[in-house]
Amino acid sequence: MDLTLLLFICLVSSIALFSYVFFKKHVPSPSPIPAPTSLPDQTDILVRCPRVKICWPNTGPLQLTHCSEESSCEYGWNDLQSHRAILFHDGDYTQTDLSVPSPKNVSSNTLVIGYYQSAMGLSPVGAATALLAAVQVETGANPSPCALDNFWRSISNITVKQTLNWFVSQAAPFRQMIVDGDTNLTRGLDGGCYASGGYGGNSILQNINMNGNQQWLLRNCRFSTWMGNMWNNVALDCTGDLQVGSSPCLTATINTSALPGGVPPFLAYKNDAYGIVVPKFYASNVPQGYIEILENETFLSLSAGEVFVASEDNFDNAALNDAVNAGLNILFTPGTYRINLQITRANVVIMGIGQPILQGAPAIRISAPGVTLSSLLLESTTTETPNAILLVDAHDGASPESPCRLIDIWVRHGSETIEESLLLPALQDLVAIHQSYTYIDNIWAWRQDHTAKISGGVGRNVAIAQHAIHIYPEASGVTCVGTQAEHSLQSPVYWEGASGTLIFLQVELPYEITANTLVPGLLVTGDNFIGVNLGVYIYTPAKWSCQDCSVPCGVRVERGVKNPQFQNVITVQLNIEGGMRSVIDHVLCVDDDVLGGPTSTLQNGRPVCINKYPLDSIRPIINNAYS
């Protein structure tokens, strides 16, 4: 071998060896991602959980309690002992004695669902093959609170043979339901019962009676008729007769192939095992109407150790973090958990049954793509000083085909008393989204400024939160379908990311506005934003009386933002105090489809609706969308 070549090879080898030794010593290698591990059979943890009731047909009276004390049924959001998950195996329960006596004296074969409770059938194909006679949610006095405070409950994967009386507001969805009788969204046909709902998904319904419910979103449903619209009714990828009321601006049928979506994960029983079914996610072209029986979907078995089942009895924060970052999925049973969960493993599923409460700040931090959160209630605690309760970090691996998914997620910041709320940290955001393509399907983020013991607001220096939901500039392509954001001190929804899509929004501005309040309900600074059926409301209790106080607009688009597109933007002033001087920036009336004329933004209880802004046609995502 040529001597020069030999010397060159030796020199290169020496440099390589030196580099390896030096950098191995001085530059830490990234930790290898462990292969998914498995656990011992987790079934017993679920079955033995005292807050989980598993029902089989033909086993006699079930006597399901829907609250721990009868007096707490109507206004029991702080009755944490009422946490329950009620699981129905396939079969006929229409003649079964289901409920203990209730304040409204409903029949014994009616299932009554209270605070922090979930009822679900266990059909692994989502066929709703558990049959109930009727389902009821209790209400308070007419007209208020009636159902205005009926939060934090759900029902899914069940057939109701008679009537579904789903008298609810935020954080109370139904999914995968078949209802043979009427579906009533508030009590009474005269609109005398106030409610502030709501969400229904992937269900087959007959007649829907809206009555006094302010807004409602149905997605991927089949129904016969939907009557009694109020301010903001949306049928998204549904089939049925949605009756238009006084203005088509308040009632919209949207059919679009461009939005992502699908059925969220759900608990099921398959091949003698409990587990989580993870249906297909559609990056686009979600089937319109009811998504038929789900087959060949991923099934994560508790028996096979693919799911870590967390209960209050066995909970350990460190063990939970180790499990999820080793690739295991998590099922939270009903209860309250003090937690700081940081997720660094992609594509894990974390879901709850029975409205589990996860306390921490952040309670959950997602630092990986493709993570799914479903059916969880997150709230702040007094010990941390964070910036958010739910934080989704940016990640280069994010994609439209496998985004982070937040489904039926409730976030709140506040306590039972003002004294307790004063101990909470000041937050920048309740929900902070930094990751592109994040997909949100039904979320409620609330600065909790009233409780059973506090009415009309706590003041601007208590339970401080600047924004409820914040989409940061690096988060492009974020989609939100069904968003409720309330009472943060600055804009409840602050959208800085480009190419965002927001379908159905309900915002209520803070109670405590002042003469210097310049807070829009939605602030948009990102280019190419689409907003459809956006409702912004304001209510000023007497204790914060400020007749000369009003905010400039319900929605604000910063100057220089490129190609913003809006359809059906609605504002309502709920009482005689305060108000909004315009709907979008300083625009009051852009076409004939405005209710009440250009001064009605300052009139009590009169909705003002802008049908389209700007006036040129909206982008192709909503092609031929409205009927």
Buried (B, 14 or more C-beta within 10 A) or exposed (E): EEEEEEEEEEEEEEEEEEEEEEEEEEEEEEEEEEEEEEBEBBBEBBEEBEBBBBBEBEEEEBEBBBBBEBEBBBBBBBBBEBBBBBBBBBBBBBEBBBBBEBBBEBEBBBBBBBBBBBBBBBBBBBBBBBBBBBBBBBBBEBBEBBBBBBBBBBBBBBBBBBBBBBBBBBBBBBBBBBBBBBBBBBBBBEBEBBBBBBBBBBBBBBBBBBBBBBBBBBBBBBBEEBBBBBBBBBBBBBBBBBBBBEBBBBBBBBBBBBBBBBBBBBBBBBEEBBBBBBBEBBBEEBBBBBBEEBEEBEBBBBBBBBBBBBBBEBBEBEEBBBBBBBBBBBBBBBBBBEBBBBBBBBBBBBBBBBBBBBBBBBBBBBBBBBBBBBBBBBBBBEEBEBBBBBBBBBBEEBBEEBBBBBBBBBBBBBBBEBEBBBEBBBBBBBBBBBBBBBBBBBBBBBBBBBBBEBEBBBBBEBBBBBBBBBBBEBBBBBBBBBBBBBBBBBBBBBBBBBBBBBBBBBBBBBBBBEEEBEBBBBBBBBBBBBBBBBBBBBBBBEEBEBEEBBBBBBBBBEEEBEEBBBBBBBBBBBEBBBBBBBBBBEBBBBEEBBBBEEEBBBBEEBBBBBBBBBEEEBEEBBEEBBE
